[in-house]
Amino acid sequence: MYLIENSIRNRLFKDVKNVEKCHLVERCVSCVDDTDAVKLALIIFLEYYFLGSETHTRVNEHYLELVNNLEEFNKYPWGLVSYKRATEKLARGLNNASPRYNLYGCPFAF
């Protein structure tokens, strides 16, 4: 994967092969640069609340690169991404005929 030289991924997670949600919180707490802390906070909000998933879920590498450009990050169709993820999880729960399923974050509100 191509990494932008000065990207969040390259600077803060260079030593991590697969960035998981728990890594985001660890790095945000120890972050010295305010801009990086805000970018990490955006991804944390996105992954934990808006998209909702388990703690040890891998973070989408595209989101780590997208946050380097806040204008593009803010224009991204997050509502569509959230809707697709929620409907896929619901469909998976129905197809597995499981007596229960988990929805994390904001999607469980509906």
C-alpha positions in Angstrom: 0.0 0.0 0.0 1.2 3.5 -0.9 1.7 5.7 2.2 1.7 9.4 2.1 5.1 10.4 3.5 3.7 12.8 6.2 0.4 10.9 6.8 -1.1 9.9 10.2 -0.6 6.3 9.2 3.0 6.7 8.4 3.9 8.9 11.4 1.9 7.4 14.2 1.3 3.8 13.1 4.5 2.9 11.2 5.3 0.1 13.6 1.8 -1.4 13.4 1.0 -3.8 10.6 -2.8 -3.8 11.0 -4.2 -0.8 12.9 -7.0 -1.7 15.2 -9.5 0.6 17.0 -7.7 0.1 20.3 -4.5 1.4 18.7 -6.3 4.7 17.9 -7.1 5.4 21.5 -3.5 4.5 22.7 -1.9 6.8 20.2 -4.5 9.6 20.8 -3.8 9.6 24.5 -0.1 9.9 24.0 -0.3 12.3 21.0 1.8 15.5 21.3 0.7 17.3 18.2 -2.8 18.9 18.5 -3.6 18.5 14.8 -2.8 14.8 14.9 -4.9 14.4 18.1 -7.9 16.0 16.4 -7.5 13.7 13.4 -7.2 10.7 15.6 -10.3 11.8 17.5 -12.2 12.1 14.3 -11.3 8.5 13.3 -12.1 7.3 16.9 -15.6 8.9 16.7 -16.1 7.5 13.3 -15.0 3.9 14.1 -16.5 3.6 17.6 -19.7 5.6 17.4 -20.7 6.4 13.9 -19.7 3.1 12.2 -19.8 1.0 15.3 -17.8 -2.3 15.6 -16.0 -4.3 18.2 -12.9 -2.9 19.8 -10.4 -5.2 18.2 -11.6 -4.5 14.7 -9.1 -3.3 12.1 -9.4 0.3 11.0 -10.0 0.9 7.3 -6.7 2.1 5.9 -8.5 4.4 3.5 -9.9 6.3 6.5 -6.4 6.7 7.9 -5.3 8.3 4.6 -8.4 10.3 4.1 -8.1 12.1 7.4 -4.9 13.7 6.2 -7.1 16.0 4.1 -9.8 17.3 6.5 -11.8 19.0 3.7 -12.1 15.7 1.8 -12.7 13.8 5.1 -15.7 16.1 5.9 -17.1 15.7 2.4 -17.0 11.9 2.4 -20.4 10.2 2.4 -20.2 8.8 5.9 -24.0 8.4 6.2 -24.0 6.0 3.3 -21.1 4.1 4.7 -22.8 3.8 8.1 -26.1 2.7 6.5 -24.4 0.0 4.4 -22.5 -1.3 7.3 -25.6 -1.5 9.5 -27.7 -3.2 6.9 -25.0 -5.7 6.2 -24.7 -6.6 9.9 -28.5 -6.9 10.2 -28.7 -9.1 7.1 -25.9 -11.3 8.4 -27.8 -11.7 11.6 -30.9 -12.7 9.8 -29.1 -15.1 7.4 -27.4 -16.9 10.2 -30.7 -17.4 12.0 -28.9 -16.4 15.2 -31.1 -15.7 18.2 -29.1 -12.5 18.7 -26.7 -10.1 17.0 -24.7 -7.1 18.1 -24.8 -3.6 16.7 -22.3 -1.2 18.1 -22.2 2.6 18.2 -24.8 4.9 16.6 -26.5 2.4 14.3 -28.2 0.6 17.2 -30.3 3.7 17.8 -32.8 3.0 15.1 
